[in-house]
Amino acid sequence: MGDTNRYTTAILFVALHVLATIAICSTTSEAACFTTISMNTKQQSGIASKHVLSASSSSEAEDTTPSTSTLLPSLKSIQTDPFMKQVEHGSQLASLLMDNNDATTEEQFLLKELLTAQLQHSDGIRGFFVSFLTAGTMDDTNTEGDEDEFTVPSLLLQAMTEGVSANSETSAAVAEELLSFACMNVIMPTATSSMHTDPILMRSSSKTALRGIKVLSALKGYEMYSDGVLLNCRAIHAAATSVSDEDAGSVDVNVDAGLFKYWKSFIERYRYGEQQQRDIAEAVDKVMSA
């Protein structure tokens, strides 16, 4: 939690508007995404030019054609930029990802290439999901009923599955990290939705949590993630409904002791109360039953 102020200051500099605090915890094995943030992002007027989207673009792409849209980052910057820049990149990719019905096959391929590259490392994963999961959640016209209709874009699922599997040397580690983040993206907004007193922030957290649940539920449908989703959800449920580490075995023989300890420590670190823990247990129940 010591990094929170530093990241918040950076977000204020980078984003157009930050409406809540980012809570980020990083260790060699963990980096939590956020509590709840919402940024006003510029709407893309269309897919950027092939020159900008191409993997051969330099990190400082030349602006040779006038455009009202914000040019997308290069492949190199997606692969190497630090977290705060990845939040910007994530905002750009998420905007196009949610509205690419008119994109050509080539444009969709190039968008998938950038998205896959961003999801290959911790800073990219955090940066993308901070933007994607919170985009538009502060909009009063976007109700929780609308979120029920929210579907995980196929290009995102392809990037998290085919894109990860394509690199056999790192696929297992990347998949494990993506899964861990996907679980955190259910836990944290679910918990904060009952911690906020401002009704707008409460709704925003609830909408973000619903999206997180849908992403994690979608991953359960893929063989490379299915067992991991269930193991983590069981452990999270046990951690949220038990009193101590010793309770793991008595709660469910199918609960992995290592994962139970990990998620129990995670919940205790953020000092989630009884209401938050009940909500977390209910959220992962939805994933397991989806």
C-alpha positions as CSV (number, residue, x, y, z in Angstrom):
1,M,0.0,0.0,0.0
2,G,3.0,2.3,0.3
3,D,3.1,2.8,-3.4
4,T,-0.5,4.1,-3.6
5,N,0.3,7.8,-3.4
6,R,3.0,7.6,-5.9
7,Y,0.8,5.8,-8.4
8,T,-2.1,8.1,-7.7
9,T,0.0,11.1,-8.4
10,A,1.2,9.6,-11.7
11,I,-2.4,8.7,-12.7
12,L,-3.4,12.3,-12.1
13,F,-0.7,13.5,-14.4
14,V,-1.5,10.9,-17.1
15,A,-5.2,10.6,-17.0
16,L,-7.8,13.2,-17.8
17,H,-9.7,12.6,-14.6
18,V,-9.2,10.2,-11.7
19,L,-12.2,9.6,-9.4
20,A,-10.8,7.2,-6.9
21,T,-7.5,5.8,-5.5
22,I,-5.5,3.1,-7.2
23,A,-4.4,0.5,-4.7
24,I,-1.4,-1.4,-6.0
25,C,0.6,-4.0,-4.2
26,S,3.7,-5.5,-6.0
27,T,5.9,-8.3,-5.0
28,T,7.9,-10.8,-7.1
29,S,4.7,-13.0,-7.4
30,E,1.9,-10.4,-7.2
31,A,0.7,-7.1,-8.4
32,A,-2.9,-6.1,-7.6
33,C,-4.7,-4.0,-10.1
34,F,-6.9,-1.4,-8.4
35,T,-9.7,-0.5,-6.1
36,T,-11.7,1.6,-8.4
37,I,-10.7,4.3,-10.9
38,S,-12.5,5.8,-13.8
39,M,-10.9,7.9,-16.5
40,N,-12.5,10.0,-19.2
41,T,-10.9,8.6,-22.3
42,K,-11.0,10.2,-25.7
43,Q,-13.2,8.2,-28.1
44,Q,-11.3,6.9,-31.1
45,S,-12.8,8.0,-34.4
46,G,-11.5,4.8,-36.1
47,I,-8.7,2.3,-36.2
48,A,-5.3,4.1,-36.6
49,S,-3.3,3.7,-39.8
50,K,-1.4,0.5,-40.6
51,H,1.8,2.4,-40.1
52,V,1.0,3.2,-36.5
53,L,-0.4,-0.3,-35.7
54,S,2.3,-2.2,-37.4
55,A,4.9,-4.1,-35.3
56,S,7.6,-2.4,-37.4
57,S,6.6,1.1,-36.1
58,S,9.1,3.0,-34.1
59,S,8.3,4.1,-30.5
60,E,8.1,7.6,-31.8
61,A,5.8,7.1,-34.8
62,E,5.8,10.0,-37.3
63,D,2.5,11.8,-37.6
64,T,2.4,12.0,-41.4
65,T,-1.3,12.1,-41.8
66,P,-3.8,14.5,-40.0
67,S,-6.1,12.6,-37.7
68,T,-8.6,13.5,-35.1
69,S,-8.0,10.2,-33.3
70,T,-5.2,9.6,-30.9
71,L,-2.6,7.4,-32.6
72,L,-2.0,4.0,-31.0
73,P,1.3,3.1,-29.4
74,S,3.9,1.1,-31.3
75,L,4.6,-2.5,-30.6
76,K,7.9,-1.6,-29.0
77,S,6.3,0.8,-26.5
78,I,3.6,-1.7,-25.6
79,Q,6.4,-4.2,-24.8
80,T,8.7,-1.9,-22.8
81,D,6.8,1.1,-21.4
82,P,6.3,1.3,-17.6
83,F,3.0,0.9,-15.8
84,M,1.7,4.4,-16.0
85,K,2.2,4.5,-19.8
86,Q,0.6,1.1,-20.0
87,V,-2.6,2.6,-18.5
88,E,-2.6,5.1,-21.4
89,H,-2.0,2.3,-23.9
90,G,-4.7,0.2,-22.3
91,S,-7.2,3.0,-22.6
92,Q,-6.5,3.4,-26.3
93,L,-6.7,-0.4,-27.0
94,A,-9.8,-0.8,-24.8
95,S,-11.6,2.0,-26.7
96,L,-11.0,0.3,-30.0
97,L,-11.6,-3.2,-28.7
98,M,-15.1,-2.2,-27.5
99,D,-16.0,-0.6,-30.9
100,N,-14.3,-2.4,-33.8
101,N,-17.3,-3.7,-35.7
102,D,-16.2,-1.7,-38.8
103,A,-12.6,-2.8,-38.6
104,T,-11.2,-4.8,-41.4
105,T,-9.6,-8.3,-40.9
106,E,-6.2,-6.8,-41.1
107,E,-7.0,-4.0,-38.6
108,Q,-8.4,-6.6,-36.2
109,F,-5.2,-8.7,-36.6
110,L,-3.0,-5.7,-35.8
111,L,-5.1,-4.7,-32.8
112,K,-4.9,-8.3,-31.5
113,E,-1.1,-8.1,-32.0
114,L,-0.8,-5.1,-29.8
115,L,-3.2,-6.4,-27.2
116,T,-1.4,-9.8,-27.0
117,A,1.9,-8.0,-26.6
118,Q,0.5,-5.8,-23.7
119,L,-0.7,-8.9,-21.9
120,Q,2.7,-10.6,-21.9
121,H,4.1,-8.7,-18.9
122,S,2.9,-7.4,-15.5
123,D,2.9,-3.7,-16.2
124,G,0.9,-4.3,-19.4
125,I,-1.6,-6.6,-17.8
126,R,-2.3,-4.1,-15.0
127,G,-2.4,-1.1,-17.3
128,F,-4.8,-2.7,-19.7
129,F,-7.3,-4.0,-17.1
130,V,-7.3,-0.8,-15.1
131,S,-8.5,0.9,-18.3
132,F,-10.7,-1.8,-19.7
133,L,-12.6,-2.8,-16.6
134,T,-13.4,0.8,-15.5
135,A,-14.1,2.4,-18.8
136,G,-17.5,4.2,-18.7
137,T,-18.4,2.9,-15.2
138,M,-18.9,6.5,-13.9
139,D,-21.5,7.2,-16.6
140,D,-24.9,7.5,-15.0
141,T,-26.6,6.4,-18.2
142,N,-24.7,3.1,-18.0
143,T,-26.6,1.1,-15.4
144,E,-25.8,-2.2,-13.8
145,G,-28.5,-3.7,-16.1
146,D,-26.4,-2.6,-19.0
147,E,-23.5,-4.4,-17.5
148,D,-25.5,-7.6,-17.5
149,E,-25.4,-7.4,-21.3
150,F,-21.6,-6.8,-21.2
151,T,-19.7,-9.5,-23.1
152,V,-15.9,-10.1,-23.1
153,P,-14.6,-9.2,-26.5
154,S,-13.5,-12.1,-28.6
155,L,-10.2,-10.4,-29.4
156,L,-9.4,-10.1,-25.7
157,L,-10.1,-13.8,-25.1
158,Q,-8.0,-14.7,-28.1
159,A,-5.1,-12.6,-26.7
160,M,-5.4,-14.2,-23.3
161,T,-5.5,-17.7,-24.8
162,E,-4.1,-18.1,-28.3
163,G,-1.7,-15.2,-27.8
164,V,-0.3,-16.7,-24.6
165,S,0.0,-20.2,-25.9
166,A,1.9,-19.0,-29.0
167,N,5.0,-18.4,-26.8
168,S,5.7,-21.8,-25.4
169,E,8.7,-20.5,-23.3
170,T,6.7,-18.1,-21.3
171,S,3.1,-19.3,-21.7
172,A,2.7,-21.0,-18.3
173,A,4.1,-18.0,-16.4
174,V,2.0,-15.5,-18.3
175,A,-1.2,-17.6,-18.0
176,E,-0.6,-17.9,-14.2
177,E,-0.1,-14.1,-13.9
178,L,-3.2,-13.3,-16.0
179,L,-5.3,-15.7,-13.9
180,S,-4.0,-14.1,-10.7
181,F,-4.9,-10.6,-11.9
182,A,-8.3,-11.8,-13.2
183,C,-9.1,-13.1,-9.7
184,M,-7.9,-9.8,-8.1
185,N,-10.1,-7.9,-10.6
186,V,-13.1,-9.7,-9.0
187,I,-12.0,-9.4,-5.4
188,M,-11.0,-5.7,-5.2
189,P,-13.9,-3.9,-6.9
190,T,-16.4,-6.3,-5.2
191,A,-15.0,-5.4,-1.8
192,T,-14.8,-1.6,-2.5
193,S,-18.4,-1.5,-3.7
194,S,-19.6,-1.8,-0.1
195,M,-16.8,0.4,1.3
196,H,-17.7,3.5,-0.6
197,T,-20.3,5.9,0.8
198,D,-20.6,7.9,-2.5
199,P,-23.4,6.2,-4.5
200,I,-21.7,7.0,-7.8
201,L,-18.5,5.3,-6.7
202,M,-20.5,2.4,-5.3
203,R,-22.1,1.9,-8.7
204,S,-18.8,2.2,-10.5
205,S,-17.2,-0.4,-8.3
206,S,-20.2,-2.8,-8.8
207,K,-20.0,-2.4,-12.6
208,T,-16.3,-3.0,-12.5
209,A,-16.8,-6.1,-10.4
210,L,-19.4,-7.5,-12.8
211,R,-17.0,-7.1,-15.7
212,G,-14.3,-8.8,-13.7
213,I,-16.6,-11.7,-12.9
214,K,-17.4,-12.0,-16.6
215,V,-13.7,-12.1,-17.6
216,L,-12.9,-14.7,-15.0
217,S,-16.0,-16.8,-15.9
218,A,-15.0,-16.6,-19.6
219,L,-11.5,-17.9,-18.9
220,K,-13.0,-20.9,-17.1
221,G,-14.3,-22.1,-20.5
222,Y,-10.7,-22.6,-21.8
223,E,-8.8,-25.7,-20.9
224,M,-5.6,-23.8,-20.1
225,Y,-7.4,-21.8,-17.4
226,S,-10.4,-24.0,-16.3
227,D,-8.7,-25.9,-13.5
228,G,-6.8,-22.8,-12.2
229,V,-10.0,-20.7,-12.1
230,L,-11.8,-23.3,-10.0
231,L,-8.8,-23.9,-7.7
232,N,-8.4,-20.2,-7.1
233,C,-12.1,-19.5,-6.7
234,R,-12.4,-22.3,-4.1
235,A,-9.4,-20.9,-2.2
236,I,-10.8,-17.4,-2.3
237,H,-14.2,-18.5,-1.1
238,A,-12.6,-20.5,1.7
239,A,-10.3,-17.5,2.6
240,A,-13.3,-15.2,2.7
241,T,-15.5,-17.4,4.8
242,S,-12.9,-18.8,7.3
243,V,-11.4,-17.4,10.4
244,S,-7.9,-18.7,10.3
245,D,-5.4,-20.6,8.2
246,E,-6.2,-23.8,10.1
247,D,-9.8,-23.6,8.7
248,A,-8.7,-24.4,5.1
249,G,-8.8,-28.2,5.5
250,S,-12.1,-28.2,7.4
251,V,-13.8,-25.9,4.9
252,D,-13.3,-28.1,1.8
253,V,-10.9,-30.9,1.0
254,N,-10.6,-29.6,-2.5
255,V,-9.1,-26.3,-1.3
256,D,-5.5,-25.9,-2.2
257,A,-3.6,-25.0,1.0
258,G,-1.1,-22.8,-0.7
259,L,-3.7,-20.8,-2.6
260,F,-5.8,-20.6,0.6
261,K,-2.9,-19.0,2.4
262,Y,-2.1,-16.7,-0.5
263,W,-5.7,-15.3,-0.7
264,K,-6.2,-15.2,3.0
265,S,-3.1,-13.0,3.3
266,F,-4.4,-10.9,0.4
267,I,-7.8,-10.3,2.1
268,E,-6.1,-9.5,5.4
269,R,-3.7,-7.1,3.8
270,Y,-6.5,-4.9,2.6
271,R,-8.4,-5.3,5.9
272,Y,-11.7,-6.3,4.2
273,G,-14.4,-6.5,6.8
274,E,-17.2,-9.1,7.2
275,Q,-19.4,-7.5,4.6
276,Q,-16.7,-7.3,2.0
277,Q,-15.7,-10.9,2.6
278,R,-19.3,-12.1,2.2
279,D,-19.5,-10.2,-1.0
280,I,-16.2,-11.7,-2.2
281,A,-17.4,-15.2,-1.5
282,E,-20.7,-14.5,-3.3
283,A,-18.8,-13.1,-6.3
284,V,-16.5,-16.2,-6.8
285,D,-19.6,-18.4,-6.3
286,K,-21.0,-16.8,-9.4
287,V,-17.8,-17.6,-11.3
288,M,-17.8,-21.2,-10.2
289,S,-21.5,-21.7,-11.1
290,A,-21.3,-19.8,-14.4
